[in-house]
Amino acid sequence: MELTEEVKALLLNTAKELKGSVRRMFMARTVQALGLGGQRLAERELGWNRGTMRKGMHELERGIVCVDAFSSRGRKRSEGHRQGRPFCSRRQESRANLGRRP
């Protein structure tokens, strides 16, 4: 099955506007509509990730939504991983005491 340029543009624009589980469900329904070999066709022609399509297929078949953990990505707050430790390090303290003699 071949996709025309108009259909490709429509699918790509629609997928680009959606986010998260809604996007995966759209991808899964599109792959189902393409039939046998739909995942490979969508990967090749549309540039969609097969892992994302599989996740969407799983959500569609099971009727559940996988929760995205966006908040657990990226840099952690310093209050969380520096509990109980002073802000300045020993190196900074020793530099501050260099000019003083006992």
N, C-alpha and C positions, 0 to 999 in steps of 0.2 A: 504494500500500500504506500502510495506517495502522497505527501502533503503539499498542497499548493502554497505559493508565497503568501497569499491572502490569509489562509488558514493558519500558517505559521505565525504571521504577524499578530493575528487575533489571539492565539494561545499565549504567545510570549508577553504581549501587553497585559493580558488579563492576569497571568501568573505574577508579573512584576508588581501589579497593584495590590495583590493579596499578600498577607503575612501569616506566618505560623501555621497552625493546624488547618486553617481555612485554605491556605495555599496547597498544603499536602493533600487535602481532600479533593481539591480541583484537579491536581495532577493525577491522583489515583483514578478519578472518574474519567479523565481524558485517556489514560492508559487502558482502562477497561473498554472504552469505546473503540480504541484502535484495534483491540482484539489480540490474537496470538502474536507475540513478538512486539507488543506495543511499548514495553519498557525500553527495549533496544532502539526502536525507531525514535522514541521521544528523546532518548539520550543522544543519538546521532544527529537528528534533525533540529531539535530544539535546544540542545545543550543542557538538559536537565540532569541532575545527579540521580543515579539509580538507587542509591541509599535513601534519598529523600522520597523517591517514588515508592520504594518498598515500605518505608515507614507509613506513608499515606495509605497504601494498600492494606497494611495491618490495621490501621485505625478504621478504615472503611469496613473491613470484614468483621472485626471484633466489636465495632460500635463504641470504642473508647477513644479518648483523646490523650495523646502523650503530652505531658506538660513540659514546656521549654523552660530551662533553668537559666534565663538570661542574667538574673541577679547574682548567680554564683560564678559568673565569668569575670575576667578582668582583674584589676588591682584591688586588693583587699584594703579596708580601712585600717589605719595604723592603730586605732584603739583596740581592734580585735586581735592583732597578732603581736602587739608590744605590751601586753598587760603586765603590770608589776615592774617593768624595767624603766629606769630613768631615761630622760630624753637624750642627754649627752653621754658620750661613751668615755671610757677611761683615757683614750688617746686625746680627746679634747680636754679632759681635766688635766692631764700631764702637760699639755702645751700651755695651759693657763698658769701653771706653777713653775714654768721654766725660769722666769726672771727673779723669783724669790729665793732667798737663801735662809736656811734655818738658823 
